[in-house]
Structure formats: structure tokens, C-alpha cells
Amino acid sequence: MSFMDKIKGMLKGHEDMADKGIDKGGDYIDQRTGDKYTSQVDTAQDRMRDQFGTRPQDPNNPPHS
């Protein structure tokens, strides 16, 4: 079992809390860097949401299977 699988298992059922943590982490980095790397931070947040399955779904754009 890989490290990512363990994290995903721990987050199961707590996706909303994980999403809030991703947001808070990104906001903290933006604050500390003076919003200098906002684009890169947003990309990293999106990738984390994709990896952990916490991205809010757009009703007009269902997830790919």
C-alpha cells in the first residue's frame, strides 16, 4: 500500500475537511509570498483536489471515468 493510498483512505468520508485544508494551505502560502505565486498555488491546489478526489463537481461537467 502506497503512501498516497493511505492518505486517501484516511480522507474517506472527510472530503469536505480535506478541501478546506487545501484552501487554507494555499491561502497561507499566498499570504506568505505576497500573492507572487498565486497561479502556481492554484494549480497545486487543483492537482491535490484531483489526487484526493475532493474537487467539487460542476453539474455541467461530470467527472471522467
C-alpha positions as CSV (number, residue, x, y, z in Angstrom):
1,M,0.0,0.0,0.0
2,S,1.5,3.3,-1.1
3,F,1.6,6.5,1.0
4,M,-1.0,8.1,-1.2
5,D,-3.4,5.2,-0.8
6,K,-3.0,5.5,3.0
7,I,-3.8,9.3,2.8
8,K,-6.8,8.6,0.6
9,G,-8.1,6.0,3.0
10,M,-7.8,8.4,5.9
11,L,-9.7,11.1,4.0
12,K,-12.6,8.8,3.0
13,G,-15.7,10.4,4.4
14,H,-13.9,13.7,5.2
15,E,-13.6,15.2,1.8
16,D,-15.1,18.5,2.8
17,M,-12.5,18.9,5.6
18,A,-9.7,18.0,3.3
19,D,-10.9,20.5,0.8
20,K,-10.9,23.2,3.5
21,G,-7.4,22.3,4.4
22,I,-6.2,22.5,0.8
23,D,-7.8,26.0,0.6
24,K,-6.2,27.2,3.9
25,G,-2.8,25.9,2.9
26,G,-3.0,27.7,-0.4
27,D,-4.2,30.9,1.3
28,Y,-1.3,30.7,3.8
29,I,1.3,30.3,1.0
30,D,-0.3,33.2,-0.9
31,Q,-0.1,35.4,2.2
32,R,3.5,34.5,3.0
33,T,4.6,35.1,-0.6
34,G,2.6,38.3,-1.1
35,D,0.4,36.6,-3.8
36,K,3.5,36.4,-6.0
37,Y,2.9,32.7,-6.9
38,T,-0.9,32.7,-6.9
39,S,-1.2,30.9,-10.3
40,Q,1.2,28.1,-9.3
41,V,-0.5,27.7,-5.9
42,D,-3.9,27.5,-7.6
43,T,-2.6,24.8,-9.9
44,A,-1.1,22.9,-7.0
45,Q,-4.5,23.1,-5.1
46,D,-6.3,21.8,-8.2
47,R,-3.9,18.9,-8.5
48,M,-4.3,18.0,-4.9
49,R,-8.1,18.0,-5.2
50,D,-7.8,15.8,-8.2
51,Q,-5.5,13.4,-6.4
52,F,-7.6,13.2,-3.3
53,G,-10.9,13.3,-5.1
54,T,-12.1,16.4,-3.2
55,R,-12.8,18.6,-6.2
56,P,-16.4,20.0,-6.1
57,Q,-18.2,18.7,-9.2
58,D,-19.7,21.0,-11.8
59,P,-23.1,19.7,-12.7
60,N,-22.5,20.6,-16.3
61,N,-19.1,18.8,-16.4
62,P,-19.3,15.3,-14.7
63,P,-16.1,13.5,-13.7
64,H,-14.3,11.3,-16.3
65,S,-14.4,7.6,-15.5
